[in-house]
Amino acid sequence: MAGRTLTRMARETIIAILTRNDAEWIAVFGSYARGSANPSSDIDILVRFARKKSLFSLVRIEDELARALCMKVDLVTENAVSPYLADAIYRDAVVIYDAGGLPHIFTTSLMPY
């Protein structure tokens, strides 16, 4: 049985809320990106903001997303990605908004060793 994927309305809602809060780049990762989400799945969102956000602001934005989407949201900023999880996160990531340019972690991970 195929899993759930992100609806157009959910995608537009995510983009509207995050760009209103200065997002430059947005991707979905995890089960919604893989198309294997089920009714109890949360939605994992990776974001890069133009300006650093306080923890209070991030919690407020995550709560706004959760209320608008009627589901649990895990909002992760680009700078908060654990190096141990980065490969798995970026392997799954589906970019839904890009104001221009690649995220910093992509440019650093693409550098030759």
Protein Blocks (a to p, Z undefined) as FASTA:
>chain_A
ZZddddfklmmmmmmmmmmnopabdcdehjllnopacfkbccddddddfbdcdfklmmmm
mmmmmmmnopacddddfklpcfklmmmmmmmpccfbdfedjdfklmmmmpcZZ
